[in-house]
């Protein structure tokens, strides 16, 4: 039997392989190239045969290649023979791409030959690059992740250069998630991830540190004035709503600023300092920036401990609403109650709001407790009003709660759940909270009034409301601060201010409630100047729910003449 033509078989085998194959002679000329090689480099076979191998080698690498081939051809042992090596190659159009090449050499008839198998590893390189990005970048926003950001921060601090860290937390993000879902929340985070780099430029390192918290590193910057300027620019940029799929979403930001090495010489220490400052910014009302101060460490930790304990208290049912009567002055008839939160602490007994509210303000927990308060107040309103009652329950809003985009929805849901008429609920907000971001506040208050719920300015006269701005707000009630009532009989200026407030309120069609009434003399003067309603220890201290219900039951069984007067 005749043996097959082994040369032809080898040629056909090489032509059929999916890997690129190439053979060059001792002069570096290409003597064989299979179709896979031609497809990879975009040549026809007749265009490469006889051409120098440097045809596919980038110019910067040709000298080293030529010298290496000459050494091997002269008898030197090829160090890379049989080993897969990753290098760059050159296509016909001049573009470079990564290849993996495995080299073999031999002699035939006294001549030197070299052959190689070649694989295009572009996809593998891209996959590796993606994995590297995943290891160092946040998958949602494309910004640096926490690990990478802290590594960069640590590297900058290790060389002793000054730098500034801005720690940024989004105000209102949880509310967006609750109202619109996590898909919209993720899109909002992505939008923030675009807005921040555009605003801050290439020099700033920006990372998403987790949730809705972002870090901004200003390298080689130890100037507080520049840090202040950058922080103000960020806050200003966040005043513009985010447009997402037809939604116009309002989002604020609070910023804590720490400067190295003054506030920390290591990455974790500087981050902790910025975090303390961030906590202060949120506690001061949010949508603001604060620089780190040494005193913040102990104060911030104490507030955080209190907040953690409060969260447990809410879930364990230790919080309770007390109710202080509000009366109609001419008849002393109870017309409603203000709901006031108390904490039945298992070790410290009954705690008043002044003990724990400072820790609660501007935290996400404030909204959570605030929604519970509204729900409890609506349940109480349903209890005392039945089908046709008109007693009013007033509830104080936290600043965080007031800014929540779902405020009206939450209120409407609570009213519907307990079957309460909207006019039986009144929401109280301080001047300072309402007039912060005035236009947005105005829209929120209008939305509350549109569903029929009352709106009261609490502690009126102590803030900074102007009469012109006051006219714009859809209020139902002004509550005169107790500071004007305490010495109203002895201080002519307090009496004059109170008289002016009552007159103004009457002209605007608003109900006036004076707070802090403790003596008959105070009551008499307020009745004389035309104040309609009052609240204070003279009529009753804040009381538990069952006592408030009993108070009303006693009033309902009073003589008919008293009832007639109240109605």
PyMOL commands that set and color helices and strands:
alter all, ss='L'
color gray80, all
select helices_A, chain A and resi 6-16+35-41+45-48+53-56+59-73+122-136+146-158+173-180+182-200+224-237+267-283+296-315+353-360+364-385+399-402+407-418+422-424+431-435+438-450+467-472+482-485+492-507+520-528+545-556+560-566
alter helices_A, ss='H'
color red, helices_A
select strands_A, chain A and resi 20-25+30-33+84-90+96-108+111-120+163-171+205-210+213-219+242-244+247-249+252-260+289-291+319-328+333-345+349-351+392-396+425-430+454-460+477-480+511-515+533-535
alter strands_A, ss='S'
color yellow, strands_A
deselect
rebuild
show_as cartoon
